[in-house]
Amino acid sequence: MLDSGHPLVTLALVLGAGMTAGWLAKRISLPSITGQIVVGVLLGPSLIGVMSVEALHDLTPITDFALGLIAVAVGNHLTVKRLRRELRRLGWLVALEATLTPLLVFIAMRTFGVRDIGLDWMLGAMAIATAPATIVAIVAELRARGAFVRTLVAAVALNNMACVVLFEVARVYAHVDHGAEMAPMALLLGPGVKLLAPVVMGLAIAGASVLLTRRVMRSELLASASVVAILFATGVSELLQISPLLTSLFVGVGLANFTPDRDELGHRVFRDFENAIFAVFFTLAGMELDFDYLVQAGGLAVLYVLARAGGKLASAWLVMRVTGAPEPLQRYLGASLIPQAGVAIGLVMVVRDDSTLSDVAGLFLAVGLTSVTLNEIIGPIATRWAVRKSGEAGRDTPGAIDFLRPEHIVVGIEARDLEGAVRELAAKLVTLHDAELDAESLAEEALAQLDGAMFAGHGLAIPHARVGGSEEVRGVMGIAPDGLTALTPDGERVRCVLLLAVPHGAGDPHIEVAAALGRAIGSDAELERSLLHAPDAQSAFEVLHAFDDPDLNTVLARLDEDPS
């Protein structure tokens, strides 16, 4: 048995076992997460015992950081714009889920012998939460993207918030029920503080990160700032005894709303290490699960799992149907909400350490950890099935215009003809990308290759130049609301110019981009008007990236797979 004192060796073994188990699971058409949890259970103290409990505790900071990182990713999906658009649907979903699911669990526990009302309600409140780490990992593994995934991740963030608040209400009731004396104000304010403190701290950390990196563009500095923010959120939350997961979640919410164009700040800087982080996190989660509790509370845990699943399935189906959601949301959203860990494990530990509830802590621990074990083995399979059935797996491909940020867009270019516009944009491109290019040479090559393929109609022109020194397509866009002197083949004045610097040997992505972007603009008159009359670069950026066209999101994916 590997004991405490060798954290690097422990980490290497955990990572190796997790990556291998994940690969094997995918080979037999199971989620990699399921393989990682299963191998964790096998190698952990409960079964084979390759590693001791003390050795696993050495890696606690790593799992805390991983969970914080995952929570930031979940919070990043909660933007004011998205919530405003989907508030009715998400609001009803969380309200029903936070009512029906605890009620079914409460009835199941009471019916089969658990007579402590405080314990029953705490178990019911805990049932609301869905494991954010599992959802994020499944979505990443399937490269899923679309309305189903957006609704799923937003629902997970909101039901975790509801879980924490209602659990604190239930725990206050349990304290009173077990004879603890509590001041009236503590009864009223305690649950609110448990939610308000993480909200304030998370948004403050996000705001500070944005201010400190406002003019920073270097990726290594942004990665460092992101690490500091997540470590600070998790560490200080634990110090203050508030939820690290909720604090990190609101760091993500803050970053998404304060700087919607800065997606290189936050969890995304770790995208290259994402698989390794997930492998470590879920393998360790499996090692922490204790099958000894299965003997104590196996029957109750099975009832808990069934009652919770019934609440999730019924809530999602009913709300999605009543609100007229697309059919995939009606049929499959409930199944995708089954995984349970993260917050649930944290709440189990809270009860374990609460001396007032010592007489029920053992049963709560047994039911809670056994049900988490079952839900984390079954849940990933259900979630992956649901996401696949939604039709959104494999749609998160790099976008053909992902290189465009607000700083790459010039609204109101000064030139009046196409040649002047190309020269103006060439100078902008060289300045922005710090490219080893000469602006004049770039402009001359782009102008020398003017042909019909450069024009996409609807006032859009996409000149390009072949360049070396980079394997990525780079570009800048200029918008001339009044139009240039040049005309597109359909007789319209050129009012939007996208200048591309295309790597040698990269095929002809400018032609595909022109066709796809032309279709996007041509098929949506409102989008065309909004883009050409955008008051500033940020507005133009939001218009471009609000349009979700699968054709527009495949060009760079193919380039990544085969740059030749």
Long-range contacts (C-beta under 8 A, 24 or more apart in sequence): 1-49, 1-50, 1-51, 1-52, 1-55, 2-50, 2-51, 2-52, 2-55, 3-52, 3-54, 3-55, 4-52, 4-54, 4-55, 4-57, 4-58, 5-58, 6-55, 6-58, 7-55, 7-58, 7-59, 10-51, 10-55, 10-56, 10-58, 10-59, 11-59, 11-62, 11-280, 13-50, 13-51, 14-40, 14-51, 14-59, 14-279, 14-280, 14-283, 14-284, 14-287, 15-276, 15-279, 15-280, 15-283, 17-43, 17-283, 18-279, 18-280, 18-282, 18-283, 19-275, 19-276, 19-279, 21-283, 22-275, 22-278, 22-279, 30-381, 31-138, 31-141, 31-380, 31-381, 31-383, 31-384, 32-137, 32-141, 32-278, 32-279, 33-134, 33-137, 33-138, 33-141, 33-278, 33-282, 33-380, 34-377, 34-380, 34-381, 36-278, 36-279, 36-282, 36-283, 36-286, 37-282, 37-283, 37-285, 37-286, 37-289, 37-376, 37-377, 37-380, 38-286, 38-377, 39-283, 39-286, 40-282, 40-283, 40-284, 40-285, 40-286, 40-287, 40-288, 40-289, 41-286, 41-287, 41-289, 41-291, 41-373, 42-286, 43-283, 43-287, 44-286, 44-287, 44-288, 44-289, 45-287, 45-290, 46-289, 46-290, 46-291, 46-292, 47-291, 51-287, 56-284, 56-287, 56-288, 59-280, 59-284, 62-280, 62-284, 63-280, 63-281, 63-284, 63-285, 64-234, 64-235, 64-238, 64-244, 65-230, 65-231, 65-234, 66-133, 66-277, 66-278, 66-280, 66-281, 67-133, 67-234, 67-244, 67-245, 67-248, 67-281, 67-342, 68-230, 68-231, 68-233, 68-234, 68-244, 68-245, 68-247, 68-248, 68-251, 69-230, 69-248, 69-267, 69-270, 69-277, 70-132, 70-133, 70-136, 70-137, 70-267, 70-281, 70-342, 71-132, 71-244, 71-245, 71-246, 71-247, 71-248, 71-249, 71-251, 71-252, 72-230, 72-233, 72-248, 72-249, 72-251, 72-252, 72-255, 72-266, 72-267, 73-132, 73-136, 73-252, 73-266, 73-267, 74-132, 74-135, 74-136, 74-153, 74-156, 74-157, 74-160, 74-249, 74-252, 75-157, 75-202, 75-248, 75-249, 75-250, 75-251, 75-252, 75-253, 75-254, 75-255, 75-256, 76-252, 76-253, 76-255, 76-256, 76-266, 76-267, 77-150, 77-153, 77-154, 77-157, 77-252, 77-256, 78-154, 78-157, 78-158, 78-252, 78-253, 78-256, 79-256, 79-257, 79-260, 80-257, 82-150, 82-154, 83-154, 86-150, 86-151, 86-154, 88-323, 89-151, 89-319, 89-320, 89-323, 89-325, 90-151, 90-154, 90-155, 90-158, 92-319, 92-322, 92-323, 93-155, 93-158, 93-315, 93-316, 93-319, 93-320, 94-155, 94-158, 94-159, 94-162, 96-315, 96-318, 96-319, 97-128, 97-155, 97-159, 97-162, 97-311, 97-312, 97-315, 97-316, 97-337, 98-128, 98-159, 98-162, 98-163, 98-166, 100-311, 100-314, 100-315, 101-127, 101-128, 101-307, 101-308, 101-311, 101-312, 101-315, 102-127, 102-128, 102-166, 102-311, 103-311, 104-307, 104-308, 104-310, 104-311, 105-304, 105-307, 105-308, 105-311, 107-307, 108-303, 108-304, 108-306, 108-307, 109-300, 109-303, 109-304, 112-299, 112-300, 112-303, 113-300, 114-300, 114-363, 116-174, 116-177, 116-360, 117-173, 117-177, 118-170, 118-171, 118-173, 118-174, 118-175, 118-177, 118-178, 118-357, 118-360, 119-174, 119-360, 119-363, 119-364, 121-170, 121-173, 121-174, 122-167, 122-170, 122-171, 122-174, 122-347, 122-351, 122-364, 123-304, 123-364, 123-367, 123-368, 124-170, 125-163, 125-166, 125-167, 125-169, 125-170, 126-163, 126-167, 126-343, 126-344, 126-347, 126-348, 126-368, 127-304, 127-307, 127-308, 127-311, 127-340, 128-159, 128-160, 128-162, 128-163, 128-166, 129-159, 129-160, 129-163, 129-164, 129-340, 129-342, 129-343, 129-344, 129-347, 130-155, 130-156, 130-159, 130-160, 130-312, 130-337, 130-338, 130-339, 130-340, 131-156, 131-339, 131-340, 131-341, 131-342, 131-343, 131-344, 131-375, 131-376, 131-379, 132-156, 132-157, 132-160, 132-245, 132-249, 132-342, 132-343, 133-278, 133-281, 133-282, 133-285, 133-341, 133-342, 134-282, 134-339, 134-341, 134-376, 134-379, 134-380, 134-383, 135-336, 135-339, 135-383, 137-278, 137-282, 137-380, 138-380, 138-383, 138-384, 138-387, 139-387, 139-396, 140-274, 140-278, 141-384, 142-384, 142-387, 142-388, 142-393, 142-394, 143-393, 143-394, 143-395, 143-396, 143-397, 144-387, 144-390, 144-392, 144-393, 144-394, 144-395, 144-396, 145-392, 145-395, 145-396, 146-390, 146-391, 146-392, 146-395, 146-548, 147-326, 147-329, 147-392, 148-326, 148-328, 148-329, 148-332, 148-333, 148-387, 148-390, 148-391, 148-392, 149-387, 149-390, 149-392, 151-325, 151-329, 151-333, 152-333, 152-336, 152-337, 152-387, 155-333, 155-337, 156-337, 157-249, 157-253, 159-337, 160-245, 160-246, 160-249, 160-342, 160-343, 161-195, 161-246, 161-249, 163-343, 163-347, 164-194, 164-195, 164-243, 164-246, 164-343, 164-347, 165-191, 165-192, 165-194, 165-195, 166-191, 167-347, 168-194, 168-195, 171-350, 171-351, 171-354, 171-357, 174-356, 174-357, 174-360, 175-356, 175-357, 178-356, 178-357, 178-359, 178-360, 180-356, 194-242, 194-243, 195-246, 197-240, 197-242, 198-237, 198-242, 198-243, 198-246, 198-247, 198-249, 198-250, 199-246, 199-250, 201-233, 201-236, 201-237, 201-240, 201-242, 201-247, 201-250, 202-233, 202-246, 202-247, 202-248, 202-249, 202-250, 202-251, 202-252, 202-253, 202-254, 203-250, 203-251, 203-253, 203-254, 205-229, 205-232, 205-233, 205-247, 205-251, 205-254, 206-250, 206-251, 206-252, 206-253, 206-254, 206-255, 206-258, 207-254, 207-258, 209-251, 209-255, 209-265, 210-254, 210-255, 210-258, 210-259, 210-262, 210-265, 213-262, 213-265, 219-264, 219-269, 222-264, 222-265, 222-269, 223-269, 223-270, 225-265, 226-265, 226-266, 226-267, 226-269, 226-270, 229-266, 243-343, 243-346, 245-342, 245-343, 245-346, 260-542, 261-405, 261-406, 261-538, 261-541, 285-341, 285-376, 286-376, 288-345, 289-369, 289-372, 289-373, 289-376, 290-369, 291-373, 293-365, 293-366, 293-369, 293-370, 294-370, 294-373, 296-362, 296-363, 296-366, 296-370, 297-363, 297-366, 297-367, 297-370, 298-370, 300-366, 300-367, 301-366, 301-367, 301-370, 301-371, 301-374, 302-374, 304-367, 304-371, 305-371, 305-374, 305-375, 305-378, 308-340, 308-371, 308-375, 309-338, 312-337, 312-338, 328-389, 328-390, 328-391, 328-392, 329-390, 331-389, 332-385, 332-386, 332-387, 332-389, 332-390, 333-386, 335-382, 335-383, 335-385, 335-386, 336-382, 336-383, 336-386, 336-387, 337-383, 338-375, 338-378, 338-379, 338-382, 338-383, 339-375, 339-376, 339-379, 339-380, 339-382, 339-383, 340-371, 340-372, 340-375, 340-376, 340-379, 341-372, 341-375, 341-376, 344-368, 344-371, 344-372, 345-369, 345-372, 348-372, 395-550, 395-553, 397-553, 397-554, 397-556, 397-557, 398-553, 398-556, 398-557, 398-560, 399-545, 399-552, 399-553, 399-556, 400-509, 400-512, 400-513, 400-516, 400-517, 400-552, 400-553, 400-554, 400-555, 400-556, 401-475, 401-498, 401-513, 401-517, 401-544, 401-545, 401-552, 402-556, 403-472, 403-473, 403-474, 403-475, 404-475, 404-476, 404-477, 404-541, 404-544, 404-545, 405-541, 406-537, 406-538, 406-540, 406-541, 407-432, 407-537, 408-432, 408-475, 408-476, 408-477, 409-476, 409-477, 409-478, 409-479, 409-537, 409-540, 409-541, 410-476, 410-477, 410-478, 410-479, 410-537, 411-479, 411-534, 411-535, 411-536, 411-537, 411-539, 411-540, 412-479, 412-480, 412-481, 413-478, 413-479, 413-480, 413-497, 415-478, 415-480, 415-484, 416-480, 416-484, 416-485, 417-484, 417-485, 417-486, 418-450, 418-461, 418-463, 418-484, 418-485, 418-486, 418-494, 418-497, 419-447, 421-478, 421-480, 421-484, 421-494, 421-497, 422-446, 422-447, 422-463, 422-497, 422-499, 424-478, 425-476, 425-477, 425-478, 425-497, 425-499, 426-465, 426-499, 428-476, 428-478, 429-474, 429-475, 429-476, 429-499, 429-501, 432-476, 433-474, 433-501, 435-467, 435-469, 435-470, 435-474, 435-501, 436-469, 437-467, 437-469, 437-501, 442-467, 442-501, 446-499, 452-489, 453-508, 453-510, 453-511, 453-514, 454-510, 454-514, 455-488, 455-489, 455-494, 455-514, 456-488, 456-514, 456-515, 456-517, 456-518, 456-521, 457-488, 457-489, 457-490, 457-492, 457-518, 457-522, 458-488, 458-490, 458-492, 458-518, 458-521, 458-522, 458-528, 459-483, 459-488, 459-492, 459-493, 459-494, 459-495, 459-496, 459-528, 459-532, 460-488, 460-494, 460-495, 460-496, 460-497, 460-498, 460-514, 460-517, 460-518, 460-521, 461-486, 461-488, 461-494, 461-496, 461-497, 461-498, 462-497, 462-498, 462-499, 462-500, 462-510, 462-513, 462-514, 462-517, 463-497, 463-499, 463-500, 464-499, 464-500, 464-501, 464-502, 464-510, 465-499, 465-500, 465-501, 465-502, 466-502, 466-503, 466-504, 467-501, 467-502, 467-503, 467-504, 468-503, 468-504, 470-501, 470-503, 471-503, 471-506, 471-563, 472-503, 473-500, 473-501, 473-502, 473-503, 473-506, 473-509, 473-556, 473-559, 474-500, 474-501, 475-499, 475-500, 475-501, 477-540, 479-531, 479-532, 479-534, 479-540, 481-532, 481-533, 495-532, 496-521, 496-531, 496-532, 503-563, 505-563, 505-564, 506-559, 506-563, 507-559, 509-555, 509-556, 509-559, 512-555, 513-552, 513-555, 516-549, 516-551, 516-552, 516-555, 517-552, 519-549, 519-551, 520-547, 520-549, 520-552
